[in-house]
Amino acid sequence: ACEEATYLAGLCRKVYMIVRRNVLRASQAMQEKVNSMENIEVLWNCNTQEVLGDEYGVTGARLLRKDGEVFDIALDGFFLAIGHKPNTDLFAEYIERDAEGYIKVEGHSPCTNVAGVFAAGDCADPHYRQAIVAAASGCKAAMEAERYLQEKA
C-alpha cells in the first residue's frame, strides 16, 4: 500500500492512505518515504464503509474510525491496495507456493501442481496485484477449468 501511495502521489495532488491499524507493516525506508511526501495523508485506525459516487464516478468515501466516528472524505478516485502477503496458508499442504506464499503456477497459465486446481488473481500474482489483472487471470483460470472438465467428460 505504501508503494502504491507513493506512486499515486506523483500523479495526484492529494493521496489518502486509509490504514486499518495504527502502524504500517512496510519497511522502515518505505514508511519514511510515505511520511516525507507532503501530499500523502495517512488516516490511521480507519476502515472504508462505503465508496461514494454519482453518475459521473467516485465522489468520496465514508470511513469508520476504531473509536466509532464515521466521517466522509472527498475523492476523485479510489485505489485499493492491501499489502503483499497472500492469504493462501489454507492451501499450503496441497498446492506448491513460493517463499512469500504466492501459489506457484506453470508458466503464464493458471495451472498449479495439482491437476484440476487453478490459481488466479492476487494469490498467484506477486508482481501486479491489481483487480483488473486478477479479473483477466480469473478468466484464464475459468477457461482452463472448462477445458479440464471437457477432457474428463
C-alpha positions as CSV (number, residue, x, y, z in Angstrom):
1,A,0.0,0.0,0.0
2,C,2.9,2.4,0.7
3,E,4.4,1.7,-2.7
4,E,1.1,2.4,-4.4
5,A,0.5,5.6,-2.3
6,T,4.0,7.0,-3.2
7,Y,3.4,6.1,-6.9
8,L,0.0,7.8,-6.9
9,A,1.4,10.8,-5.0
10,G,3.5,11.5,-8.1
11,L,0.3,11.7,-10.2
12,C,-2.2,13.3,-7.8
13,R,-2.5,16.5,-5.8
14,K,-3.6,14.5,-2.7
15,V,-3.5,10.9,-1.6
16,Y,-5.2,9.5,1.4
17,M,-3.9,6.2,2.8
18,I,-6.6,4.5,4.8
19,V,-4.9,2.3,7.3
20,R,-7.0,-0.1,9.5
21,R,-4.4,-0.2,12.3
22,N,-2.2,2.3,14.0
23,V,1.0,1.0,12.3
24,L,2.3,0.2,8.9
25,R,3.9,-3.2,8.1
26,A,6.0,-1.7,5.3
27,S,9.8,-1.5,5.6
28,Q,11.1,1.5,7.7
29,A,12.5,3.1,4.5
30,M,9.1,2.9,2.8
31,Q,7.3,4.3,5.8
32,E,9.8,7.2,5.9
33,K,9.2,7.8,2.2
34,V,5.4,8.0,2.8
35,N,5.8,10.3,5.8
36,S,8.1,12.6,3.8
37,M,5.6,13.2,1.0
38,E,3.5,16.3,1.7
39,N,0.6,15.2,-0.5
40,I,0.1,11.9,1.3
41,E,-2.2,11.9,4.4
42,V,-2.4,8.8,6.4
43,L,-5.8,8.1,8.1
44,W,-5.0,5.8,10.9
45,N,-7.4,3.3,12.6
46,C,-9.9,3.6,9.8
47,N,-12.0,1.2,7.7
48,T,-13.8,2.1,4.5
49,Q,-17.5,1.7,5.0
50,E,-18.6,2.9,1.6
51,V,-17.2,4.4,-1.6
52,L,-19.5,7.3,-2.5
53,G,-20.3,8.4,-6.0
54,D,-22.8,9.7,-8.6
55,E,-23.5,9.1,-12.3
56,Y,-20.1,10.7,-13.1
57,G,-18.0,8.5,-10.9
58,V,-16.4,8.4,-7.4
59,T,-17.0,11.5,-5.2
60,G,-15.7,10.3,-1.8
61,A,-15.5,7.6,0.8
62,R,-17.3,7.1,4.1
63,L,-14.9,5.9,6.8
64,L,-15.3,4.4,10.2
65,R,-12.6,5.1,12.8
66,K,-12.0,2.5,15.5
67,D,-13.4,4.9,18.1
68,G,-16.7,4.8,16.3
69,E,-16.5,8.1,14.5
70,V,-18.0,8.0,11.0
71,F,-16.8,10.7,8.5
72,D,-16.6,11.3,4.8
73,I,-13.7,12.4,2.7
74,A,-14.0,13.9,-0.8
75,L,-12.2,11.9,-3.5
76,D,-12.0,11.8,-7.3
77,G,-10.9,8.1,-7.3
78,F,-10.4,5.1,-5.1
79,F,-7.5,2.7,-5.4
80,L,-7.3,-0.5,-3.3
81,A,-4.0,-1.9,-2.2
82,I,-4.0,-4.3,0.7
83,G,-0.4,-5.4,1.2
84,H,1.8,-8.2,-0.1
85,K,1.1,-11.4,1.9
86,P,-1.4,-13.5,0.0
87,N,-4.0,-15.4,2.1
88,T,-3.0,-18.9,0.9
89,D,-2.0,-20.6,4.1
90,L,-5.0,-22.9,4.0
91,F,-3.7,-24.4,0.7
92,A,-0.1,-24.9,2.0
93,E,-0.3,-28.7,2.4
94,Y,-1.8,-29.3,-1.1
95,I,-0.5,-26.7,-3.5
96,E,3.0,-25.5,-4.1
97,R,3.7,-21.9,-3.0
98,D,6.7,-19.7,-3.2
99,A,8.7,-18.3,-0.2
100,E,6.2,-15.4,0.1
101,G,3.1,-17.6,0.0
102,Y,2.0,-17.0,-3.6
103,I,0.6,-20.1,-5.3
104,K,3.0,-21.3,-8.0
105,V,1.6,-21.7,-11.5
106,E,3.0,-23.3,-14.6
107,G,4.5,-20.5,-16.8
108,H,1.8,-18.0,-17.8
109,S,-1.0,-20.4,-17.2
110,P,-3.2,-20.7,-14.1
111,C,-2.3,-24.4,-13.7
112,T,-1.0,-25.5,-10.3
113,N,0.9,-28.6,-9.4
114,V,-2.5,-30.3,-8.7
115,A,-4.4,-31.4,-11.8
116,G,-7.8,-29.6,-12.0
117,V,-6.8,-26.9,-9.5
118,F,-6.2,-23.4,-11.0
119,A,-5.0,-20.3,-9.3
120,A,-6.0,-16.8,-10.4
121,G,-5.6,-13.2,-9.1
122,D,-3.6,-11.8,-6.3
123,C,-2.9,-15.3,-4.7
124,A,-0.8,-16.2,-7.8
125,D,0.5,-12.8,-8.9
126,P,3.3,-11.4,-6.8
127,H,4.1,-8.7,-9.4
128,Y,1.0,-6.8,-10.5
129,R,-1.6,-7.5,-7.7
130,Q,-4.3,-5.4,-9.4
131,A,-8.0,-6.0,-9.7
132,I,-8.1,-5.8,-13.5
133,V,-5.2,-8.2,-13.8
134,A,-6.9,-10.5,-11.3
135,A,-10.1,-10.4,-13.3
136,A,-8.2,-11.4,-16.5
137,S,-6.4,-14.1,-14.6
138,G,-9.7,-15.4,-13.3
139,C,-11.0,-15.6,-16.9
140,K,-7.9,-17.6,-17.9
141,A,-8.5,-20.0,-15.0
142,A,-12.1,-20.5,-15.9
143,M,-11.2,-21.3,-19.4
144,E,-8.6,-23.8,-18.2
145,A,-11.1,-25.4,-15.8
146,E,-13.6,-25.7,-18.6
147,R,-11.0,-27.5,-20.9
148,Y,-10.0,-29.7,-18.0
149,L,-13.7,-30.7,-17.3
150,Q,-14.3,-31.3,-21.0
151,E,-11.3,-33.6,-21.2
152,K,-12.6,-35.6,-18.2
153,A,-16.2,-35.9,-19.6
